[in-house]
């Protein structure tokens, strides 16, 4: 119901003057629930793990390969595939992933390399050819006494990972 101009409550006049009404509601809501992004008090953001890892592809000289440029894949996909393979291997051997030895990581690493080669375009395979044999590296990052300690280990080699694929394709190079 419209109010006559002089009888509009002051708070409604103020609200009509604010151009970003949705933003105001959001700010009030965030204040009420004590959410002050990016300084959140929610548990998922309140504590960081002291360990993490990443994986990367290296060429025949053990130099990192620019994944997107050479293979057409993102490095985040490489890690997701490796995580998937690690979880599958975890079920087979009955160990926590955190307790895997470097040797335990070899099978999932080879499966990750197989995925890369199966899903590369023919153009990407041509770009990879001079860099072969390709290797998969696993790098652990640990926070120890306030310092980041990095441990880089080769966990899979192209020749081992593709031996089964090459036989399955009757000698056709992936």
TATARA-V732472 format. One record per residue. N is the residue number from 0. RES is the residue in one small letter. NEAR is the number of other C-alpha atoms within 12 Angstrom. Layout:
N_RES_NEAR ; N_RES_NEAR
//
This chain:
0_x_4 ; 1_x_9 ; 2_x_11 ; 3_x_8 ; 4_x_10 ; 5_x_10 ; 6_x_11 ; 7_x_15 ; 8_x_14 ; 9_x_13 ; 10_x_11 ; 11_x_16 ; 12_x_14 ; 13_x_14 ; 14_x_17 ; 15_x_14 ; 16_x_12 ; 17_x_14 ; 18_x_11 ; 19_x_13 ; 20_x_15 ; 21_x_12 ; 22_x_13 ; 23_x_17 ; 24_x_15 ; 25_x_17 ; 26_x_17 ; 27_x_15 ; 28_x_14 ; 29_x_18 ; 30_x_15 ; 31_x_11 ; 32_x_14 ; 33_x_16 ; 34_x_19 ; 35_x_17 ; 36_x_15 ; 37_x_11 ; 38_x_14 ; 39_x_16 ; 40_x_16 ; 41_x_14 ; 42_x_10 ; 43_x_10 ; 44_x_14 ; 45_x_13 ; 46_x_11 ; 47_x_11 ; 48_x_13 ; 49_x_16 ; 50_x_18 ; 51_x_21 ; 52_x_27 ; 53_x_26 ; 54_x_37 ; 55_x_40 ; 56_x_45 ; 57_x_31 ; 58_x_26 ; 59_x_21 ; 60_x_14 ; 61_x_20 ; 62_x_19 ; 63_x_24 ; 64_x_30 ; 65_x_20 ; 66_x_28 ; 67_x_22 ; 68_x_17 ; 69_x_29 ; 70_x_33 ; 71_x_24 ; 72_x_26 ; 73_x_21 ; 74_x_25 ; 75_x_16 ; 76_x_23 ; 77_x_34 ; 78_x_30 ; 79_x_23 ; 80_x_28 ; 81_x_37 ; 82_x_26 ; 83_x_21 ; 84_x_27 ; 85_x_33 ; 86_x_24 ; 87_x_23 ; 88_x_26 ; 89_x_22 ; 90_x_14 ; 91_x_15 ; 92_x_18 ; 93_x_15 ; 94_x_17 ; 95_x_17 ; 96_x_25 ; 97_x_18 ; 98_x_14 ; 99_x_20 ; 100_x_19 ; 101_x_23 ; 102_x_17 ; 103_x_26 ; 104_x_36 ; 105_x_29 ; 106_x_30 ; 107_x_41 ; 108_x_43 ; 109_x_38 ; 110_x_33 ; 111_x_42 ; 112_x_42 ; 113_x_32 ; 114_x_28 ; 115_x_39 ; 116_x_37 ; 117_x_22 ; 118_x_20 ; 119_x_25 ; 120_x_18 ; 121_x_17 ; 122_x_16 ; 123_x_24 ; 124_x_24 ; 125_x_18 ; 126_x_22 ; 127_x_31 ; 128_x_21 ; 129_x_15 ; 130_x_24 ; 131_x_24 ; 132_x_26 ; 133_x_40 ; 134_x_37 ; 135_x_45 ; 136_x_36 ; 137_x_35 ; 138_x_24 ; 139_x_23 ; 140_x_20 ; 141_x_20 ; 142_x_17 ; 143_x_12 ; 144_x_8 ; 145_x_8 ; 146_x_11 ; 147_x_16 ; 148_x_17 ; 149_x_17 ; 150_x_19 ; 151_x_22 ; 152_x_27 ; 153_x_29 ; 154_x_34 ; 155_x_33 ; 156_x_30 ; 157_x_37 ; 158_x_23 ; 159_x_25 ; 160_x_30 ; 161_x_31 ; 162_x_22 ; 163_x_20 ; 164_x_24 ; 165_x_19 ; 166_x_15 ; 167_x_12 ; 168_x_13 ; 169_x_11 ; 170_x_12 ; 171_x_12 ; 172_x_20 ; 173_x_32
//
